[in-house]
Structure formats: C-alpha cells, structure tokens
Amino acid sequence: MLQTLAVALGGAVGSVGRYWFAIAAASISRNLPVGTIIINIIGSFAIGFVGALTLSHGRFPVPEPLRLFFLVGVCGGFTTFSSFSLQTLDLLRGGALGRALLNIGLSVGFCLMAVAIGYTLGQKLGATPTNLSQSAAQTVVEEEAS
C-alpha cells in the first residue's frame, strides 16, 4: 500500500509540474510542441540520473517507496508520451508531415540521449564496485510502468 501511495503522490507532483511547464512553454510551442519535447528530455534525463544514482547497492541508496515516488510517480506524471503521440497525430492529420517527423526525431533522439547522459552521470556519482552492472530499473513495477 505504501508503494501505491508513493506512486500516486509522485504522479500528482509530476502532473502538476508538467501542466505548469506546458503553460510556461506555450508561447514557443505554436507550430511544434516544443514544450512537450523539452518536458520529455528533462524527464528522460531525470529518470536515468536518479535511477542510476539511487540503486539499492549504490552509494546513495534510497528506500524502494522513494524510488517509486520519483521514477514511476514523478517521472511518469511529468513526461508526456501520450501527449507527444496525440500531438504528432494532429500534425499528421493537419498535413504537416515534415513537422511530425521532426517532432518524432527530436523527441526520440534527444530523450534517448538525455536518459543515457543522466544514467551515466548518476552511475558515475553513485557507483560502487558491486553495482556497476545493476539495472537502473530495479523492480518489475518500474519496468512495467515505463
């Protein structure tokens, strides 16, 4: 029950953060959903960084409910893959094939880079000899929620 509550609270924090960020980025997101792209890059970096940094056998281990709060809750509520998908469909339906492909390329490319950079930094800061090969997504719950 504690884990479910942690995910729910984290999701609320992440969702509100996404909403506020989307409002702030509205002026630059007229022709391309730039706010959504930036949100997904930030979320990808954060989940990679915190996921690697807080492994149970690492330098900065945290209890599993805290990892779930942030990795599944906050990052899951903050990142916007469903919004990305709908916005891309809207671009395609509106005949903006080039912008749709640009949205896909920027989102996927930069988010993969961000999660790799975040993971690498987190692993370097939190590395101990026993956790270098450990997955950042330690639990089945985290893998299924991604």
Secondary structure, DSSP 8 states (H G I E B T S, - for coil): -HHHHHHHHHHHHHHHHHHHHHHHTGGG-SSS-HHHHHHHHHHHHHHHHHHHHT-TTSSS---HHHHIIIIIIIHHHH--HHHHHHHHHHHHHTT-HHHHHHHHHHHHHHHHHHHHHHHHHHHHHH--TTTTT--SS-SHHHHHH-
